[in-house]
Amino acid sequence: MKDTLLYILKHIVTYPDEITVEEKQIDDRTILVIHAHSEDIGKIIGKKGRIIMALRDLVKLMATKENVFADVEVAEAEQSTNDKSTNLPIND
């Protein structure tokens, strides 16, 4: 499942070298967490969430064949340390 998801994602995004998929086991569940470049997050989610919903459906179908539960999450993009836009002083 992880390799298939990674293959699809690398063909969707602009920065394929920055795509990673982290696999977490929580009880009897498998959670695949997508980490990507901040500019690629929108491409992964898609218009009205259609791309991520399709990816989740695909992973859930593969998981069902293996009799396990799996889901896909998108990790929030980490803010660059060079981005000072949120550190602006507030003038009252």
MARVEX-12239 format. One record per residue: z, x negated, y of N, C-alpha, C in turn; residue in three letters; residue number from 1. Coordinates in pm, 1 decimal. Last residue first. Layout:
{node {Z, X, Y}, {Z, X, Y}, {Z, X, Y}, "Ala", NUM}
...
***
This chain:
{node {1754.1, 63.0, 4894.9}, {1801.1, 196.2, 4933.9}, {1783.7, 219.7, 5080.8}, "Asp", 92}
{node {1552.7, -101.3, 4675.0}, {1590.6, -97.0, 4816.2}, {1630.8, 44.2, 4852.0}, "Asn", 91}
{node {1594.3, -274.7, 4383.2}, {1585.3, -139.5, 4438.9}, {1637.2, -142.5, 4581.0}, "Ile", 90}
{node {1398.0, -546.1, 4261.4}, {1518.7, -493.9, 4325.5}, {1493.2, -354.1, 4383.4}, "Pro", 89}
{node {1240.2, -554.1, 3940.9}, {1228.0, -545.6, 4086.1}, {1356.3, -492.5, 4146.8}, "Leu", 88}
{node {1208.0, -579.7, 3673.3}, {1319.5, -650.2, 3735.1}, {1312.3, -648.5, 3887.2}, "Asn", 87}
{node {982.6, -475.3, 3572.5}, {1103.0, -395.6, 3556.3}, {1224.4, -459.3, 3622.3}, "Thr", 86}
{node {792.9, -673.3, 3627.6}, {780.0, -543.5, 3692.6}, {906.2, -457.6, 3679.5}, "Ser", 85}
{node {770.5, -919.9, 3516.4}, {882.1, -901.3, 3609.0}, {882.9, -761.8, 3670.4}, "Lys", 84}
{node {685.1, -1062.1, 3229.9}, {663.2, -936.4, 3301.5}, {785.9, -907.2, 3387.0}, "Asp", 83}
{node {749.8, -1274.8, 3076.7}, {683.8, -1303.8, 3203.7}, {662.5, -1178.9, 3287.4}, "Asn", 82}
{node {837.7, -1177.6, 2842.0}, {940.1, -1231.9, 2931.7}, {881.2, -1266.1, 3067.3}, "Thr", 81}
{node {697.7, -864.9, 2739.2}, {681.9, -1007.4, 2766.4}, {790.9, -1054.8, 2861.8}, "Ser", 80}
{node {847.0, -639.0, 2521.6}, {803.7, -669.1, 2658.0}, {800.5, -819.6, 2677.6}, "Gln", 79}
{node {717.5, -539.8, 2211.8}, {818.8, -616.0, 2284.6}, {763.5, -651.6, 2421.0}, "Glu", 78}
{node {637.1, -214.5, 2115.1}, {588.9, -344.2, 2163.2}, {699.5, -412.2, 2241.3}, "Ala", 77}
{node {798.6, -66.1, 1839.5}, {773.5, -68.5, 1983.5}, {731.9, -208.3, 2024.0}, "Glu", 76}
{node {629.6, -21.8, 1532.1}, {736.6, -86.3, 1608.3}, {699.1, -83.6, 1755.3}, "Ala", 75}
{node {549.7, 264.9, 1366.7}, {495.1, 165.0, 1458.7}, {611.6, 109.4, 1539.0}, "Val", 74}
{node {572.7, 343.9, 1018.5}, {625.9, 347.9, 1154.6}, {557.3, 240.9, 1236.8}, "Glu", 73}
{node {512.0, 532.6, 730.5}, {463.5, 428.9, 820.9}, {524.5, 451.7, 957.6}, "Val", 72}
{node {656.8, 574.1, 402.5}, {620.6, 622.9, 535.1}, {579.7, 503.5, 620.0}, "Asp", 71}
{node {696.1, 679.0, 63.1}, {663.8, 577.2, 162.5}, {628.8, 644.6, 294.2}, "Ala", 70}
{node {836.6, 717.0, -253.1}, {823.2, 774.2, -119.4}, {795.7, 660.4, -22.6}, "Phe", 69}
{node {661.7, 704.3, -571.0}, {761.0, 655.9, -475.0}, {739.6, 728.6, -342.9}, "Val", 68}
{node {458.8, 726.4, -769.1}, {584.9, 801.9, -779.6}, {696.9, 742.7, -693.7}, "Asn", 67}
{node {214.5, 625.5, -723.5}, {311.3, 532.5, -781.3}, {449.1, 596.5, -798.4}, "Glu", 66}
{node {90.6, 835.9, -600.1}, {33.3, 789.2, -726.7}, {129.2, 695.2, -799.5}, "Lys", 65}
{node {241.4, 843.1, -367.0}, {256.0, 951.4, -463.7}, {200.8, 910.5, -600.2}, "Thr", 64}
{node {141.2, 623.3, -230.1}, {278.9, 620.0, -280.0}, {301.0, 726.2, -386.2}, "Ala", 63}
{node {-112.0, 711.5, -157.4}, {-99.4, 595.5, -246.5}, {40.1, 589.9, -308.4}, "Met", 62}
{node {-32.4, 923.0, 11.8}, {-111.7, 950.6, -108.1}, {-102.9, 836.0, -208.0}, "Leu", 61}
{node {99.8, 778.4, 212.0}, {175.5, 875.1, 131.6}, {99.9, 912.8, 4.6}, "Lys", 60}
{node {-114.5, 636.5, 319.2}, {-5.0, 563.4, 254.9}, {76.1, 657.8, 166.1}, "Val", 59}
{node {-266.9, 852.9, 423.4}, {-323.2, 762.0, 323.9}, {-213.2, 689.2, 247.1}, "Leu", 58}
{node {-88.5, 960.1, 612.7}, {-135.9, 1041.4, 500.6}, {-189.5, 953.8, 388.5}, "Asp", 57}
{node {-66.1, 742.2, 789.1}, {51.9, 791.3, 716.2}, {11.1, 873.8, 595.1}, "Arg", 56}
{node {-329.3, 731.1, 883.7}, {-273.5, 616.7, 811.7}, {-151.7, 658.4, 729.9}, "Leu", 55}
{node {-341.4, 979.1, 1013.9}, {-431.2, 952.1, 901.5}, {-380.2, 835.3, 817.5}, "Ala", 54}
{node {-149.9, 936.5, 1213.3}, {-129.5, 1044.4, 1115.8}, {-217.8, 1022.7, 992.9}, "Met", 53}
{node {-269.6, 730.8, 1356.3}, {-144.8, 703.0, 1284.5}, {-115.6, 812.8, 1182.2}, "Ile", 52}
{node {-495.8, 875.2, 1453.5}, {-511.7, 755.9, 1369.2}, {-384.4, 729.7, 1289.7}, "Ile", 51}
{node {-390.9, 1089.3, 1609.8}, {-472.6, 1114.8, 1490.4}, {-484.8, 994.4, 1398.5}, "Arg", 50}
{node {-251.0, 1104.9, 1845.9}, {-182.5, 1056.9, 1725.9}, {-262.7, 1069.9, 1598.2}, "Gly", 49}
{node {-414.3, 1168.5, 2057.5}, {-328.0, 1274.5, 2004.0}, {-262.5, 1235.4, 1871.1}, "Lys", 48}
{node {-597.0, 888.4, 1974.9}, {-591.6, 1004.8, 2063.1}, {-517.9, 1117.7, 1991.2}, "Lys", 47}
{node {-390.2, 622.3, 1834.4}, {-508.8, 704.9, 1848.5}, {-487.7, 823.2, 1940.9}, "Gly", 46}
{node {-220.6, 422.3, 1732.8}, {-173.8, 560.7, 1741.3}, {-292.6, 656.1, 1752.4}, "Ile", 45}
{node {-382.8, 198.8, 1750.8}, {-321.7, 232.4, 1622.8}, {-276.0, 377.8, 1622.4}, "Ile", 44}
{node {-447.3, 193.4, 2017.9}, {-555.1, 206.6, 1920.4}, {-500.2, 247.1, 1784.6}, "Lys", 43}
{node {-194.9, 153.7, 2132.0}, {-268.6, 277.5, 2158.8}, {-381.0, 300.5, 2060.2}, "Gly", 42}
{node {-139.4, -108.5, 2041.5}, {-55.8, 4.5, 1999.1}, {-128.7, 137.5, 2018.6}, "Ile", 41}
{node {-281.2, -314.8, 2151.6}, {-336.8, -249.7, 2033.2}, {-257.3, -127.9, 1987.5}, "Asp", 40}
{node {-136.0, -426.2, 2354.6}, {-260.5, -358.6, 2390.3}, {-321.4, -281.6, 2273.3}, "Glu", 39}
{node {73.7, -552.0, 2215.4}, {101.8, -433.4, 2297.2}, {-25.0, -356.7, 2336.9}, "Ser", 38}
{node {5.6, -632.3, 1877.1}, {-4.4, -668.7, 2018.1}, {10.5, -541.4, 2101.0}, "His", 37}
{node {233.0, -500.5, 1626.8}, {101.3, -533.4, 1681.3}, {113.2, -576.3, 1826.6}, "Ala", 36}
{node {374.6, -403.6, 1327.8}, {397.7, -481.7, 1449.0}, {261.3, -526.8, 1498.3}, "His", 35}
{node {471.0, -131.8, 1135.3}, {357.4, -203.7, 1192.3}, {401.0, -273.4, 1320.9}, "Ile", 34}
{node {653.2, -92.9, 848.6}, {664.4, -100.7, 994.1}, {551.9, -189.3, 1046.8}, "Val", 33}
{node {698.6, 118.0, 589.5}, {608.5, 12.7, 635.4}, {608.3, 15.6, 787.4}, "Leu", 32}
{node {952.6, 191.4, 373.1}, {908.0, 211.9, 510.4}, {822.1, 91.5, 548.6}, "Ile", 31}
{node {1033.2, 352.8, 85.5}, {964.7, 234.7, 136.6}, {912.4, 269.2, 275.3}, "Thr", 30}
{node {1334.2, 473.8, -63.2}, {1220.8, 491.4, 27.7}, {1163.1, 356.0, 67.9}, "Arg", 29}
{node {1572.8, 478.4, -189.7}, {1453.9, 489.1, -274.0}, {1326.7, 506.9, -191.7}, "Asp", 28}
{node {1724.4, 275.1, 39.7}, {1753.1, 357.3, -78.3}, {1628.6, 360.6, -166.7}, "Asp", 27}
{node {1475.9, 124.7, 192.2}, {1597.6, 196.4, 228.9}, {1621.5, 300.0, 120.3}, "Ile", 26}
{node {1294.3, -154.4, 237.8}, {1341.7, -66.7, 131.1}, {1473.2, -5.1, 176.5}, "Gln", 25}
{node {1018.4, -234.5, 440.1}, {1163.4, -217.1, 430.2}, {1194.0, -121.3, 315.7}, "Lys", 24}
{node {772.6, -456.1, 529.4}, {808.5, -357.1, 428.5}, {960.4, -352.5, 414.6}, "Glu", 23}
{node {568.8, -500.3, 806.9}, {698.0, -532.5, 745.7}, {734.1, -420.1, 649.0}, "Glu", 22}
{node {271.4, -626.6, 893.2}, {331.5, -506.4, 837.1}, {456.0, -549.8, 761.6}, "Val", 21}
{node {109.7, -747.2, 1185.4}, {193.0, -770.1, 1067.5}, {248.7, -637.1, 1022.4}, "Thr", 20}
{node {-138.7, -870.7, 1394.1}, {-93.8, -756.1, 1315.2}, {-8.7, -804.8, 1198.9}, "Ile", 19}
{node {-254.9, -1077.1, 1525.0}, {-117.7, -1043.7, 1563.0}, {-63.4, -922.4, 1488.5}, "Glu", 18}
{node {-515.5, -1096.6, 1448.0}, {-425.2, -1203.0, 1403.8}, {-279.3, -1171.9, 1435.1}, "Asp", 17}
{node {-651.1, -888.5, 1575.4}, {-614.1, -874.3, 1434.1}, {-517.0, -980.7, 1383.3}, "Pro", 16}
{node {-674.0, -751.7, 1852.3}, {-605.2, -876.4, 1817.5}, {-559.2, -871.0, 1671.3}, "Tyr", 15}
{node {-795.9, -503.9, 1849.2}, {-861.8, -611.9, 1921.7}, {-803.9, -748.1, 1883.4}, "Thr", 14}
{node {-805.0, -300.5, 1542.5}, {-747.0, -356.5, 1664.3}, {-830.2, -468.7, 1725.8}, "Val", 13}
{node {-926.3, -226.1, 1303.9}, {-917.4, -129.1, 1413.1}, {-887.7, -197.1, 1545.6}, "Ile", 12}
{node {-903.5, -413.1, 1109.7}, {-1039.2, -374.9, 1147.5}, {-1041.6, -273.2, 1262.0}, "His", 11}
{node {-634.9, -434.2, 1065.8}, {-703.4, -552.1, 1119.5}, {-845.7, -520.5, 1163.3}, "Lys", 10}
{node {-580.5, -184.0, 946.4}, {-535.5, -213.4, 1082.3}, {-610.9, -330.1, 1144.1}, "Leu", 9}
{node {-688.0, -218.3, 687.3}, {-741.6, -116.4, 778.3}, {-706.1, -149.5, 922.4}, "Ile", 8}
{node {-521.7, -426.5, 588.5}, {-667.4, -440.8, 592.4}, {-729.7, -343.5, 692.4}, "Tyr", 7}
{node {-266.7, -307.9, 600.2}, {-295.8, -426.9, 679.6}, {-447.0, -447.3, 694.5}, "Leu", 6}
{node {-298.8, -104.8, 409.0}, {-268.7, -71.5, 547.8}, {-303.8, -188.0, 639.8}, "Leu", 5}
{node {-339.1, -263.5, 180.6}, {-441.7, -169.2, 224.2}, {-423.0, -132.6, 370.7}, "Thr", 4}
{node {-94.7, -399.5, 165.1}, {-219.0, -474.4, 183.4}, {-332.1, -384.5, 232.1}, "Asp", 3}
{node {86.2, -186.7, 124.0}, {99.3, -274.0, 240.7}, {-31.8, -347.0, 268.5}, "Lys", 2}
{node {0.0, -82.2, -119.2}, {0.0, 0.0, 0.0}, {0.0, -86.5, 125.5}, "Met", 1}
***
